């Protein structure tokens, strides 16, 4: 691969993969950060906050290093690729972001109303 057209992130990641200890540390860090975000997302499903968004961010982080997480997200990627090829965004994306914004507004309102003096 022509190194001139390779992104700096891919170059750094290739250097980390070349060192066994650094690669194990990197994969461990990705594992713990991903599962931490999934755990926080599960808590936020009960508490006010964007729980599903946090869970999906954790899964996307895990999918950068682990094949099982990538396979788990494959149906979502296929839907996004299909939308990209057709040139229009599916309605569920708008509804998802509308829901995230609504949860953010409602949780902010709840915190403000319960903790004001």
Secondary structure as the mmCIF struct_conf table of DSSP 4:
data_model
#
loop_
_struct_conf.conf_type_id
_struct_conf.id
_struct_conf.beg_label_comp_id
_struct_conf.beg_label_asym_id
_struct_conf.beg_label_seq_id
_struct_conf.end_label_comp_id
_struct_conf.end_label_asym_id
_struct_conf.end_label_seq_id
HELX_RH_3T_P HELX_RH_3T_P1 UNK A 3 UNK A 5
BEND BEND1 UNK A 6 UNK A 6
HELX_RH_AL_P HELX_RH_AL_P1 UNK A 8 UNK A 18
BEND BEND2 UNK A 19 UNK A 19
HELX_RH_AL_P HELX_RH_AL_P2 UNK A 20 UNK A 46
BEND BEND3 UNK A 47 UNK A 49
HELX_RH_AL_P HELX_RH_AL_P3 UNK A 51 UNK A 63
TURN_TY1_P TURN_TY1_P1 UNK A 64 UNK A 65
HELX_RH_AL_P HELX_RH_AL_P4 UNK A 67 UNK A 72
TURN_TY1_P TURN_TY1_P2 UNK A 73 UNK A 73
HELX_RH_AL_P HELX_RH_AL_P5 UNK A 74 UNK A 86
TURN_TY1_P TURN_TY1_P3 UNK A 87 UNK A 87
BEND BEND4 UNK A 88 UNK A 88
HELX_RH_AL_P HELX_RH_AL_P6 UNK A 91 UNK A 115
#
